Amino acid sequence: MTGRVAAVNIGVVTEARWAGAASGRSGIDKRPVDGPVSVRADGVAGDFIGERAHHGGPDQAVYAYAQEDARWWAAELGRDVRPGGFGENLTTWAVDVTDAVIGERWAVGSTLLQVTKPRTPCTTFAGFWGVPDLIRRFTVGARPGAYLRVLRAGVVTAGDPVEVVDRPAHGVTVGEVFRAMSLEPELLPRLLTADELPGPTMDKVRRRLKAPG
């Protein structure tokens, strides 16, 4: 089965107590849009990002989440989870996002995207969903979705194929990075082979490996 984009989602401005201490506004509430959407090195055109200290930037320009994982969460929580409900720009179908290799490249529409790292759950996410223990449940569930760099700007439309055009030989996956940084520190040494990890993430890995105990 060929992977594809099930939906392209853009964040609307949400003002709430949980929306971030700095601005009080969040773009986590993303909604599907019709037609082609421009994707640039700094992200998806028209997308709102409230806390740029922690979100956005070249290594987190686009966030992808698998529709299959969203369905797992819908069953887990007993409620519907619509496209964009994870704050993702791209809702994918038949793309194994958790097992995507760090550094692999996706041809999507006229863009070229590169997998960089998993998403880390935050209190804003928990507040948006209204699930107080969501950070713990998200961590245990280990279905984090993937951040992407934009190697070639272009246009993406719902229904576009997602083609993996290059996959690094190291084999370190999004899921492995997430588990190593949360519940399975014994995986940390393996992450050192993934040169495509963002610098700050790699620095964090090295610090943890040097920490006593």
PEZI-V606816 format. One record per helix or strand. SS is the DSSP state (alpha for helix, beta for strand). FROM is the first residue (numbers start at 0). TO is the last residue. If there is no record, write none. Layout:
[[SS	FROM	TO] [SS	FROM	TO]]
This chain:
[[beta	2	10] [beta	13	14] [beta	24	25] [beta	29	31] [beta	36	39] [beta	42	43] [alpha	57	59] [beta	61	65] [alpha	66	76] [beta	89	92] [beta	100	100] [beta	104	107] [beta	110	117] [alpha	122	128] [alpha	133	140] [beta	145	151] [beta	153	155] [beta	160	165] [beta	172	172] [alpha	173	181] [alpha	184	190] [alpha	198	209]]
